[in-house]
Amino acid sequence: MTLTHRQEIPLEETWDLNDLFLSDKDWEQARQHVEKEAEKLSLFTEKIGERAENLANALQAREALMKKLVPVVTYATLSLSSDGTNASAQGNASLAQSTQALVQAELAKLEAEIIKLPEAVIEQFQQENELLQSFHVCLDKLLESKPFSLSSETEEVLASLTPILTNPYLTYLTSKAADMTFPDFIGANGEQKPLSFARFEDQYELSANTEERRHAFITFDDTLKQYEHTYAKLYAGEVMKQVTLARLRGYDSVEHMLLHSQQVTPTMYHNQLDIIYKELAPHMQRYAKLKKDVLGLESFGFSDLKAPLDPEFEPPTTYDQAYETIIEALKPLGEDYSRMLVKAKNERWVDRADNIGKATGAFCSSPYGYHPYILLTWKDTMRGAFILAHELGHAGHFYNANDAQPLHATRPSTYCIEAPSTMNELFLGNHLLASTDDPRMKRWVILQFIGTYYHNFVTHLLEGEFQRRVYALAENGTPLTAITLRETKQAVLSGFWGDAVEITERAGRTWMRQPHYYMGLYPYTYSAGLTAATKAYTLYQDQGQPVIDQWLSMLRAGGTLQPLELFKLAGVDMEKKETIQDAVAYVGSLISELENSYQ
């Protein structure tokens, strides 16, 4: 149970960053080269509006510079994520941030010159130059931003201030990884147990022992409380930055600005939050009350929500076994997809180690021109297989998009990002259901499904509702103090859980756990992705292979379409309220099935 240092981790449990750079020295040379190339970009802004060829050359130079920047930033980011206590990684991340700011400043100047061009001129140039037609996604996005763009000088200044403007997020990450330490707590049987962010979220929060689970939560929260005012100041700074930028650019609200970048309408956004918050709540309250009864608890608090319902039943697995199961489950996605999964395992795309300083949670980074990288903390549980399948869904998405599209057209709206990942979880769960006749195993799979929907339709959805209220408070001039943020989070949780869960001050402080708040309106998009995936999987069950072909076409399309059209490519209409309501009803059916299993 001792916490392990990074250098003590077996190599096979770590990702292979040598595929990006063989050494920090090679990385530093590449970083310096990027800065030199960035300084040359201004040469392409001259006479950009005189000839179609000039505009094409400028966009080609932009694309080439971005391709060189991507591995530099990725290497530094992944190094820091694997060990935030490493001084060299901290320094490299800072250097990479400065380089990125320099590049963004130069890009801002170029893009400002393009935005100045009349739309008619750009259209004419595209007709005259075939190469410009391949940059239509980039040009369309620039023209969409035109009404909200500032002067070229101001845009350059804002871009150069990127290290300062992103400082709240980076400070938060550094504090969590390098500064925040937790005392031991009393676990099961009175044993002293070590605590870390990762171990709390991946292990103790899921403990079957009520005393251990609650003691861990109290000890965890006692440490969070020591940082409450500092983290509130950091987050308030992030929110006010967004509010200020929205006003400067002439958006109606910060919500309008952040949704504009996602190519999402306010109606789509509010439907996602409103329908799930109101209509899922009764189902999840049933779930909480069932859990309280089955576990025989006199009281049911926030720390009990992730308690396992059948703790003595955990299908035995190893990383290798789980991976093989995932490969089998995802066979319907085709041979190319299966080959990608094998490469991911054999070529060490996944960092599954548990070490001091490692980032919490799980993510997938997919640098253009290289293979994806996945971070998670593996605990030899089948639940971990669902997390792995989820991140492999992100990997499969961008493995396909990066192969099919130019860099500027690979990334779709964040509204679409979580659909491929949660689709993989549905494939895995249904594969497990089809592979067993054991009622207990079937119930375990249903619990995993509920866990997936809980993560996306509850945890992240409630984070999205918290964000919506926080931005409203900020725009109304309400100071975002530690107390305000805590009470807002408590109100969100209480409004959803009703009398089924006791929501205390400690639950209110859980807003401090989530880095997504520094990523714009990101949390609610998890529910959008799972909504789309649920509909697509239902279509697959009814129609078979044609739906898979459509789904793979959507993955390859990358960012070439706006979110509504992208999902329609997969046969899903996200403008319809019924699409969301059907997904909520499906969760309700899972909970009903779970209730019946205990009768």
N, C-alpha and C positions, 0 to 999 in steps of 0.2 A: 504493500500500500504506500510505499515511499514514492515521492514525486521524482521523476527522472529528468536529468539534464539532456539537452539535445544531442550532445556528443556521445552519449551512452546508448542511443537508439540504434537498433540494427538497421543496416542500410536498406534492406528490402521493405522496411516499413515507411521509408521516406520517398519523396519524389525526386526525380533526377533533373536538377536545374542545369546540369552540364549541356543539356539539349539547347539551352538558351546561351549560356556562356561557360567556358571551361574554368574560369577563375574570376575573382574580383578585378584582377588586373585587366583581363580582356574586356570585362564589363565597363571599366573606367575608360578605356580607350574608345569603346563604342559610344559612351555617353559624351565624351569630348567631341567626337566626330559629329554627333547629332547637333550639338550646339554650333559647330562651324557651318554645318549645312543649313541650319535655321537662319543664320545671318545672311546667307545668300538668297533667301526666299524673296527679299525685297526687290531683287533684280527683275523678278517676273511681274511686279506690279506696274512697271512702266508701260504705258501705251496698251494696257490690258483691254481697253475698249475699242482699239483701232482695228483689230483684225481678229477673226475667229481663231487663227493659229496662235495668237498671243494668249488668249484665254485658255486654250487647250494646253499650252505649255505650262501655264501657271498652275492649272489643276493637276497636271502630271507631277509637277514639282511638289505640290502639296501632298499628293498621295505617296510619293517616294519618301518624303520626310516622315510622314506618319508611320510608314512601314518600319523605318529605322528606330523611331521612338518607342514603338510598342514593346519590343523585347527588353529594352533598357528599363522601362518603367515596370514591366512584369517581373523581371528578375529581382529588382529591389523590393517590390511589394511582396512577392512570395517569400523571399528570404526573411523579411520582417515578420510575416505571418507565421512562419514555422518556428521562430524564436524571437519574440519581442524584447528579450533581455540582452540580446547580442548587440554589443556596442557598434561593431562594424556594420551590421545590418541597419541599425538606427541611423548611422551616418550616411550610408548609401541611400537609404530611403529619403533622407533630407536632400541629398544631392540630386536624386532623380526628380524630386518635387521641383527643385529649382530649374532643372533642365526642361521639365514639362512646362513650367511657367514661361520660360523663354520661348519655347516653341509656340505655345498658345498665343503669346503676344505677337509673334510674327504672323501666325495664321490669322489673327484678328485683323491685322493690317491688310492682308491679302483679301480676306473675306469682305472687309468693309469696302474695298475697291470694287469687288464684284457686285455687292449690293447696290452700289451707286449706279450701276449700269441700268438703263431702261429695260424693262422686261421684253419689249419688242426687239431690242438689240440682241439680247441673249437668245431669244427664239430664232432670230435670223442666223446668228452664229451657229446654232445647233443644226440648222438646215444645211449650212454651208460646209460644216466640218463633222464628219462621221464620228470622230473620236469624242467630240463633245456630247454626242448622244449617249455614250456610255457613262457620262457623268451626270445624267439627268436627276438621279436621286440626290446627289450633293447640291446641285443647282436648285432643285425644287425646295429643299430644306432651307437654303439660304434665302430664297425669295419669300418663303413663309415667315421668316424672321424679320423681314425688311421693315414692316410697320413698327416693330419694337426695338429696332437697332438705334444705337446712339452714334455720335460722330466717330469717325475712324480713330481720332486721338483718344477719345474716352474709352472706346472698345480696347484699344491697345493698353491703356493704363489698367483697366479692369483685368485684362488677361495677365498682365505682368504681376498683378497683386494676388494671383492664384494661391501662392503659398500662405498668404495671410488669410485669404478668404476661406481656405480649407483647413485652417489651423484648429478650429474647434473639433472637427472630426478626428484629425490626427492626434490631437492632445488626448481626446477621449480614448482612442485605441491604445496609445502608449501607456496611459494611466492604468487601463484595465490589464494590459499584458505585463507591464514592468514594475508598476508601483503598488498595485492593490494586492495585498497578501492577507490570507485568512488564517485565523488560529485553528488549531485542532478542535474537534467537537466530540461529544459523546455519542457514539453510534450504537448499533445493536449490541446487546450483552454488556453494555457499559464500557466498550472499548473506545480508546482515543483514536480518532480517524483524521487523516489530513484532508484539507479542503482547498479547492481551487475553483475558479470560475467554471472550467471545463468539467471537473468532476462533479460539481453541483448539478450542472445542467444535463450531463450525460449519465449520471449514476445516482446520486443521492436524491435528487428530485423524483426519481423513478423507483425509489426503494420500497420494497414491500413492508418493511418494518416502520410502523407509524411513528414510533419514538425517534428512530434514526432520521426519518424524513423531516419531521417537524423540528428536531434539534438542528439539523443541517440548515433548514430554512431560516431559523432564528439567527444562527451564527452568521450565515451568509448575509442576511439583512442588516445585522448589527455592523458589519463591515461597510456595506453600501451606505448606511446612514452617516458614516464618518466622511463620506465624499458628497453627500447630498447637495450641499450649497454650492460646491465647486462645479459639480456636474450640471446643476440647474443654470449656473452662470454660463457654462459652455453651450448648453442647448439653447438658452435664451439668445446668445450671440448668433448662433446658427439661424434661428428663426428670424431675428431682426435683420440679418443679412438678406434673407430671401424677401422679406417684406419691403426692405429698402430698394432692392434691385427691381422688384415688381413695380414700385412707384416710379422709379427713375425711367424705366422702359415704357411706361404708359399702359401697363396691363390694368384691367379692372380690379384685380386682386392677386395676391400671391398664389392662390389656388388656380386662377386663370393662367398665370405664368407657368406654373409647374405642369399643369395639364396640357398646355400648348406644346411643350417640349415632348410630351408623350403622344401627341396627336389624338388626345382623348377629349370628348366633350364633357362639360359639367354634368349633363344628364347621365352619361355612362358611369361617371365617377360616383355620383350620389345614389344611383340605382344600386350599384354594387354594395355600398355601405348600408344604405337604408333597408334594403330587402333582407340582407343576411342578418343585420343587427336585430331587426324586429321579428323576422319569421323563423330564424334558426334558434333564437333564445328559448322558446318553450321546449324544443327537442333537447337542447343541451342541458336544460334544467332537469328534465327527466333523467338524463344520463348521470348528472351529479347525484340526484337522489337515489338512483339505482346503485351507484358506486358506494354511497354512504351505507345503504342497507346491506349490500353484499359483504362489505368490509366490517360491518358491525360497529361503526363509529358513532359515538354519542354526539359529536359535533363534526362539521365538515367545513374545512377552511380552504383557502387558496393553495396551501401547501399539500393538500390531499388530491388535487385535481388530476395529477399524473400518477397517482398510486396505481399499481397494477391490479387488475381485477382477479387475475388467476396467476398469482406469482409463482406457484409451484410448477406451472407448466410453461416452459420456455424451450422451444425446439432447439436441440443442441446444434451448434454450428461453429465453423471457423471462418476466417476471411476467405480462404480458398473455396470452401464449400458454398458459402453465400454467393460468391462471385459466379461460380458455375451455375447456380440456380438462376441468377439474374440473366446470364447468357441464354439459358434455356427459355426463360419466360419471355424474353424479348425477340425470340426467333421470328415472330410474325412481322417484325420490322425489316426483315430481309437479310441477305448474306453480307452485303456491304456493311450494314450496321453491326452484325455479329463480328465481322473481322475487326471493326473499330474497337469493340469491347475487348477482344483478345489482345490487341495491341496496347490498349490502356493498361491492362494488367501486366503484360510481359515487359513493357517499356517503362514501368514505374511512373505512370501519370498521377498516381494516387499517393498522397501523404496521409497515412492512417495512424501515425505515432501519437503517443500521449506523453508530452514532455512539458517541462516548465517553460512558460513564456509563449506557448503556442496559442494562436488565435482560437477563440471559442466558436462553436457552431460548425457549419460546413459551407463550402462554396466551391464554385468552379470558375477558373480563369481560362479564357480561350484566346491567347495571343495570335493575331493574324500571321500566317506564315509558319506557325509552329503547332504542336499538338496542345490540347487542353491540359490543364492541371487541376486536380481535385484535392481539397483539404477536408479532412474529417478526423474524428477521434474514434477509433474502432474499439468496441468493447465485447466482441464475441457474442453478440445477441442478434437474433433474427430481425429485431427492430432496426438494427444497424444496416441490414440488407436493404431496407426500404430507403434509408438515408442515402446509401451508396447508389441505389438505382435512380434516385432523384437527381443526384449530382451527375451521374452518367447520362441522364437525360439532357442536362445542360451541355455536356460534352458532345453528345451526338448532334444536338442542334447546331452548334457552331462549327463542329467538324464538317458538317454538310454545308452550312452557309459560307464558311470561309473558303471552302473548295469551289463553290459555285459562283461567288460574287466578288467584286473588287472590295477592297478594304472599306471604302466609304459607304458601301451598301450592304454590309454584313449584318449590322445590328438593328433589329426591329425595335419598336417602342417597348419600354419596360412593361407596358400593359400585357405584352405577349410572352415575356421572358419565362414565366413559370409554367406555361402550358406543357411544353415538351418534357419537363422534369416530372410533373405530377402525372402525366400520361404513363410514364414508365412505372410509377408506383401502382397504378391501376392494373397494368399488365402483370406485374409481379404478384400482386395479391390474388388476382383471378387465376393465375397459374397455380398458386399454392392451393387455392380452393378446389381446383379441378384435379389436384394430385392426391387428394386424401378423402377418406370416408369417415375419418375420426371426428365425431361431433366436437370434441374439445379442441382439436386442431382448427376446425372450421370456425369455432368461436374465437380462437386466437387470431385468425386472419381478419375476422370482422373487427376485432379490437384494433388491429393495425390500420385498417381502413379508417376507422373512427379517429385513430391517432393522426392520420394524414389530414383528414378534414378538420380535426381540432387545430392542428398546426396552422393550416391555411385559412380556414373559415372562422376560427376563434382567435387564436393567438395573434396572428398578423392582421386579421380584420379589426380586432379591438385596438391594435396599435394604430391602424388607419383611422379609426374613429377618434382616438386620442389626438392624433395629428390634426384632424379636421377642427376639433375644438380648440386646440392650442393656437393654430393660425388665426382662428376667429378672435380669440382673446387678444392676440398680439395686434391685429389690425384695429381692434377697438381701443387700443392703448393700455390694456391691462398688463402690469408688470408680471413677467414670468418668473416668479420666485419658486424656491423649493417647495413651499407650502402649496402654492397655486398648482404646480405640476402634479404634486402628490394627490391633492384633492380632486383634480381633474381626472387622473387615472382611476382613482377610487370610484368616482361617479360613473365612468365608463363601464367599469367592471360590475358595479352594483346594478346598473341599469340593465345589463345583459343577464346576470346570474340570478337576480331577484333574491328570494329567500332561500334558494337552494344552496348557496355558498356564503359563508361568513367572510366578508371583505373588510379587512382591517387596514390600518396605516401601513403595515408591512407590505400588503398587496399593492398599495398605492405607490410604493417606491420601486416597483418592478419596471417602471418606465426606464430606469437607469441601466437596464440590462441590454438594451437594443441599439446597435449601431445604425440600424436602418433609418432612424429619425434624421440622420445627417445625409440622407440620399434622396432628398425630395420626397414626393408622394409615392414611395416605393411599397410600403407594407400592404396597402390594399390590393396591389397588383397580384399578390399571391392568390387571393380569392378569385380574381378574374381568370388567372391561368388555370386554376383547378375547375372553375366553372366550365371553361372551354374544353378542358380535357375530359371532364365527366360527360359532356354532350358528345364529344367525338368518340369516346369509348363506347357509349350507348349505340351510336351509329354503326360502329365497327361490329358490335354484337349482332346487329340487325342485317348489315349489308356486306360484311366481310372485306375481302382484299381491296376493292375500289376505295374504301375509306383510308386504308393504309397508304395507298398510292397518293391520295390527296394529302395525307398528313406529311409524307416525306417531301412532297412538292412544297408544302408550307415551310418545312425546315430549310430546304435549299433556297427558298425565296429570300431568306434573311430579312433585310430591311428595305426591300424594294417596293413594299406596299404598306399602306397605313393599316393600323390594327384591325379595323372592321373588315377591310378587304382581305387582309391576310387570313383571318379566321374563317371568312367565307370561302376561301380557297380550300379549307379543310371541312367545309360543310356546316360551319357553326355561325349562327347569327347572334352576335352579342348585343345587338340593339333591342332585342326582345326581352322584356322582363321575365317571360316564361322560361327562358334559358337559365336564368339565375334561380327562379323558383323551383324548376325541376331538379336542380342540383341540391337545393335545400331539402326538398322532399325526399331525395335519395338518402341524404344523411338521416332524416327521420326514419326511413325504412330500416336502415342499419341499426339504429338504436332500438327500434321495435323488435327486430330479430334478436338483438342481444338480450333484451328483456325476456323474450320467450325462451331463450336458452337457459334461463335460471328458474323457470317455472316447473 
